[in-house]
Amino acid sequence: YATADRDFDYYRPAYRYGFESASRHRGRAWNDVEPDLRAGWDRYEHRGQSTWENVKDAVRDAWHRVTNH
């Protein structure tokens, strides 16, 4: 999902959001919470200029690392 023109700092908010969200929604599956996370991304204060479509895979990656999936 990473692209050559985007470095770690671009994805950092997405990783943080995925980590925080996995902790907050412990025990729930990604597919069950993804619509809520999508809606929440637009309100996430650390998101910068990134869109959900550009970072959702990074959020999912962090989510799966926390949940061991």
N, CA, C and O atoms as a DFTB+ gen file, in Angstrom:
276 C
 N C O
     1  1       0.807      -1.204       0.000
     2  2       0.000       0.000       0.000
     3  2       0.844       1.258       0.000
     4  3       0.374       2.318      -0.415
     5  1       2.079       1.159       0.458
     6  2       2.961       2.331       0.476
     7  2       3.391       2.674      -0.946
     8  3       3.549       1.795      -1.793
     9  1       3.573       3.937      -1.182
    10  2       4.024       4.378      -2.488
    11  2       5.349       5.115      -2.337
    12  3       5.687       5.587      -1.251
    13  1       6.083       5.208      -3.416
    14  2       7.419       5.803      -3.388
    15  2       7.399       7.274      -2.989
    16  3       8.374       7.781      -2.435
    17  1       6.302       7.955      -3.264
    18  2       6.251       9.383      -2.946
    19  2       5.723       9.674      -1.542
    20  3       5.554      10.838      -1.177
    21  1       5.460       8.628      -0.748
    22  2       4.966       8.799       0.623
    23  2       5.869       8.027       1.581
    24  3       6.063       6.819       1.443
    25  1       6.409       8.748       2.546
    26  2       7.300       8.107       3.508
    27  2       6.539       7.711       4.774
    28  3       5.320       7.868       4.853
    29  1       7.265       7.202       5.751
    30  2       6.667       6.733       6.992
    31  2       5.856       7.829       7.672
    32  3       4.792       7.557       8.229
    33  1       6.346       9.059       7.633
    34  2       5.646      10.150       8.306
    35  2       4.248      10.381       7.728
    36  3       3.350      10.822       8.445
    37  1       4.060      10.092       6.465
    38  2       2.737      10.215       5.867
    39  2       1.773       9.196       6.490
    40  3       0.613       9.509       6.757
    41  1       2.270       7.978       6.715
    42  2       1.434       6.897       7.234
    43  2       1.370       6.849       8.752
    44  3       0.527       6.141       9.303
    45  1       2.220       7.565       9.432
    46  2       2.277       7.523      10.898
    47  2       0.902       7.754      11.540
    48  3       0.529       6.985      12.426
    49  1       0.132       8.772      11.137
    50  2      -1.192       8.946      11.751
    51  2      -2.110       7.741      11.532
    52  3      -2.911       7.403      12.404
    53  1      -1.995       7.104      10.389
    54  2      -2.825       5.933      10.104
    55  2      -2.449       4.767      11.009
    56  3      -3.321       4.065      11.520
    57  1      -1.149       4.561      11.207
    58  2      -0.713       3.496      12.118
    59  2      -1.207       3.783      13.532
    60  3      -1.667       2.880      14.232
    61  1      -1.112       5.017      13.937
    62  2      -1.565       5.393      15.279
    63  2      -3.073       5.169      15.404
    64  3      -3.546       4.617      16.397
    65  1      -3.811       5.598      14.403
    66  2      -5.260       5.427      14.409
    67  2      -5.630       3.940      14.458
    68  3      -6.533       3.550      15.199
    69  1      -4.946       3.126      13.685
    70  2      -5.207       1.689      13.708
    71  2      -4.893       1.072      15.048
    72  3      -5.644       0.230      15.541
    73  1      -3.788       1.483      15.644
    74  2      -3.402       0.975      16.960
    75  2      -4.435       1.375      18.007
    76  3      -4.904       0.536      18.775
    77  1      -4.787       2.660      18.035
    78  2      -5.749       3.151      19.014
    79  2      -7.119       2.506      18.806
    80  3      -7.798       2.161      19.773
    81  1      -7.515       2.347      17.571
    82  2      -8.826       1.778      17.269
    83  2      -8.899       0.311      17.648
    84  3      -9.919      -0.143      18.167
    85  1      -7.838      -0.435      17.398
    86  2      -7.828      -1.858      17.759
    87  2      -7.937      -2.021      19.266
    88  3      -8.601      -2.940      19.744
    89  1      -7.301      -1.150      20.007
    90  2      -7.382      -1.204      21.459
    91  2      -8.785      -0.854      21.941
    92  3      -9.294      -1.456      22.886
    93  1      -9.400       0.118      21.289
    94  2     -10.732       0.594      21.684
    95  2     -11.825      -0.409      21.295
    96  3     -12.836      -0.515      21.988
    97  1     -11.636      -1.133      20.215
    98  2     -12.643      -2.075      19.720
    99  2     -12.197      -3.520      19.906
   100  3     -12.499      -4.383      19.083
   101  1     -11.495      -3.767      20.968
   102  2     -10.941      -5.100      21.226
   103  2     -12.021      -6.177      21.110
   104  3     -13.124      -6.043      21.640
   105  1     -11.666      -7.241      20.404
   106  2     -12.570      -8.370      20.245
   107  2     -13.462      -8.294      19.012
   108  3     -14.174      -9.250      18.703
   109  1     -13.431      -7.187      18.317
   110  2     -14.244      -7.046      17.109
   111  2     -13.373      -7.259      15.872
   112  3     -12.167      -7.014      15.900
   113  1     -13.990      -7.709      14.803
   114  2     -13.279      -7.980      13.559
   115  2     -13.158      -6.706      12.723
   116  3     -14.009      -5.820      12.800
   117  1     -12.098      -6.625      11.929
   118  2     -11.862      -5.474      11.056
   119  2     -13.081      -5.179      10.179
   120  3     -13.514      -4.031      10.087
   121  1     -13.628      -6.195       9.544
   122  2     -14.756      -5.979       8.635
   123  2     -15.980      -5.410       9.351
   124  3     -16.800      -4.726       8.740
   125  1     -16.097      -5.694      10.632
   126  2     -17.223      -5.169      11.402
   127  2     -17.046      -3.697      11.765
   128  3     -18.027      -2.960      11.866
   129  1     -15.811      -3.271      11.959
   130  2     -15.579      -1.893      12.415
   131  2     -15.090      -0.949      11.317
   132  3     -15.064       0.265      11.521
   133  1     -14.708      -1.479      10.172
   134  2     -14.150      -0.628       9.116
   135  2     -15.073       0.538       8.741
   136  3     -14.576       1.649       8.560
   137  1     -16.390       0.341       8.614
   138  2     -17.243       1.497       8.299
   139  2     -17.189       2.589       9.377
   140  3     -17.210       3.778       9.060
   141  1     -17.120       2.184      10.642
   142  2     -17.008       3.165      11.733
   143  2     -15.661       3.873      11.697
   144  3     -15.578       5.078      11.934
   145  1     -14.610       3.120      11.401
   146  2     -13.278       3.720      11.334
   147  2     -13.182       4.685      10.160
   148  3     -12.561       5.742      10.263
   149  1     -13.793       4.319       9.062
   150  2     -13.816       5.203       7.890
   151  2     -14.463       6.534       8.258
   152  3     -13.927       7.597       7.945
   153  1     -15.595       6.478       8.911
   154  2     -16.301       7.697       9.312
   155  2     -15.480       8.477      10.338
   156  3     -15.444       9.707      10.303
   157  1     -14.834       7.773      11.236
   158  2     -14.042       8.424      12.272
   159  2     -12.772       9.074      11.753
   160  3     -12.269      10.019      12.361
   161  1     -12.248       8.584      10.642
   162  2     -10.999       9.129      10.098
   163  2     -11.131      10.617       9.781
   164  3     -10.197      11.385      10.015
   165  1     -12.258      11.019       9.262
   166  2     -12.461      12.423       8.905
   167  2     -12.475      13.327      10.134
   168  3     -12.253      14.533      10.021
   169  1     -12.733      12.758      11.295
   170  2     -12.737      13.534      12.538
   171  2     -11.452      13.362      13.342
   172  3     -11.264      14.027      14.361
   173  1     -10.577      12.484      12.897
   174  2      -9.344      12.190      13.641
   175  2      -8.403      13.385      13.550
   176  3      -8.013      13.797      12.458
   177  1      -8.048      13.929      14.686
   178  2      -7.295      15.186      14.711
   179  2      -5.890      15.091      14.134
   180  3      -5.329      16.113      13.738
   181  1      -5.311      13.919      14.072
   182  2      -3.931      13.765      13.608
   183  2      -3.831      13.364      12.138
   184  3      -2.736      13.064      11.664
   185  1      -4.937      13.351      11.412
   186  2      -4.936      12.785      10.059
   187  2      -4.230      13.637       9.015
   188  3      -3.859      13.125       7.959
   189  1      -4.041      14.898       9.279
   190  2      -3.413      15.759       8.284
   191  2      -4.286      15.884       7.054
   192  3      -5.503      16.035       7.164
   193  1      -3.667      15.821       5.873
   194  2      -4.404      15.965       4.617
   195  2      -4.757      14.621       3.971
   196  3      -5.322      14.595       2.878
   197  1      -4.439      13.532       4.619
   198  2      -4.651      12.224       4.013
   199  2      -6.127      11.839       4.004
   200  3      -6.896      12.228       4.883
   201  1      -6.496      11.076       3.001
   202  2      -7.862      10.577       2.883
   203  2      -7.908       9.117       3.323
   204  3      -6.887       8.430       3.340
   205  1      -9.089       8.659       3.673
   206  2      -9.254       7.275       4.100
   207  2      -8.765       6.309       3.020
   208  3      -8.095       5.322       3.325
   209  1      -9.094       6.588       1.780
   210  2      -8.686       5.693       0.695
   211  2      -7.166       5.574       0.596
   212  3      -6.656       4.531       0.187
   213  1      -6.442       6.622       0.961
   214  2      -4.981       6.584       0.879
   215  2      -4.337       5.894       2.069
   216  3      -3.189       5.460       1.979
   217  1      -5.053       5.786       3.182
   218  2      -4.410       5.248       4.388
   219  2      -5.091       4.020       4.974
   220  3      -4.575       3.440       5.929
   221  1      -6.225       3.607       4.434
   222  2      -6.962       2.516       5.076
   223  2      -6.136       1.235       5.190
   224  3      -6.287       0.497       6.163
   225  1      -5.274       0.960       4.223
   226  2      -4.446      -0.246       4.314
   227  2      -3.423      -0.142       5.443
   228  3      -3.099      -1.146       6.077
   229  1      -2.920       1.044       5.695
   230  2      -1.993       1.244       6.816
   231  2      -2.735       1.110       8.139
   232  3      -2.201       0.543       9.093
   233  1      -3.961       1.624       8.207
   234  2      -4.777       1.467       9.417
   235  2      -5.035      -0.014       9.666
   236  3      -4.908      -0.499      10.790
   237  1      -5.400      -0.725       8.595
   238  2      -5.675      -2.164       8.718
   239  2      -4.408      -2.932       9.140
   240  3      -4.485      -3.862       9.942
   241  1      -3.264      -2.548       8.607
   242  2      -2.007      -3.182       8.974
   243  2      -1.755      -3.034      10.476
   244  3      -1.430      -4.008      11.154
   245  1      -1.904      -1.824      10.986
   246  2      -1.708      -1.605      12.424
   247  2      -2.737      -2.376      13.238
   248  3      -2.410      -2.961      14.270
   249  1      -3.969      -2.374      12.777
   250  2      -5.052      -3.100      13.455
   251  2      -4.678      -4.582      13.586
   252  3      -4.789      -5.167      14.663
   253  1      -4.237      -5.172      12.484
   254  2      -3.903      -6.591      12.505
   255  2      -2.677      -6.886      13.360
   256  3      -2.587      -7.962      13.951
   257  1      -1.752      -5.970      13.436
   258  2      -0.592      -6.180      14.298
   259  2      -1.006      -6.198      15.771
   260  3      -0.493      -6.995      16.556
   261  1      -1.924      -5.326      16.135
   262  2      -2.393      -5.271      17.524
   263  2      -3.232      -6.489      17.862
   264  3      -3.119      -7.042      18.956
   265  1      -4.076      -6.911      16.926
   266  2      -4.981      -8.017      17.188
   267  2      -4.388      -9.382      16.827
   268  3      -5.042     -10.409      17.005
   269  1      -3.169      -9.394      16.329
   270  2      -2.465     -10.634      15.953
   271  2      -3.173     -11.421      14.855
   272  3      -3.196     -12.652      14.885
   273  1      -3.748     -10.715      13.891
   274  2      -4.399     -11.381      12.745
   275  2      -3.550     -11.212      11.518
   276  3      -3.913     -11.695      10.445
